[in-house]
Amino acid sequence: MALITNKKAHLQFTVVESFSAGIELLGQEVKALRSGLGSLEGSRVIVRGGEAFIVGMSIPAYQPANMPKDYDPERSRRLLLSKKEIVTLATEEAKKGLTIVPIEVYTGRGYIKARIAIVRGKGKADRREDLKKRDALRETGRLLKNR
């Protein structure tokens, strides 16, 4: 079940490969995510020192009065991946034109997980083509429904 999604990711990027990763969170952050708070807008994944981190993901305080004074809602959060996956991400991140972005945060077997993807940016013409295809599919769906 998706808790938060990056709605603009599929519009702005073409997904090359995707991974599933655990996220290292605080207890209050888990409660906030389960209640639907949080945003993936403008977030990305970086690989530094043999570890992967989500940067720019915002998780506001679940109960602001009970949060520590030094709580940062946009702190970088470590991703839990295997060494092989981290090496793959690091090599792909080094390539020109590719970046790594989180697509969604979801629950899986009681754990909070993130679906991250290696993506390539789309040009303006590609975005327009995708919108035209989506409109055509919607129109054919309407015609078939009204039969």
Secondary structure, 3 states (H helix, E strand, C coil): CEEEECCCHHHHEEEEEEEEEEECCCHHHHHHHHCCCCECCCCEEEEECCEEEEECCECCCCCHHHCCCCCCCCCCEEEECCHHHHHHHHHHHHCCCEEEEEEEEEEECCEEEEEEEEEEECCHHHHHHHHHHHHHHHHHHHHHHCC
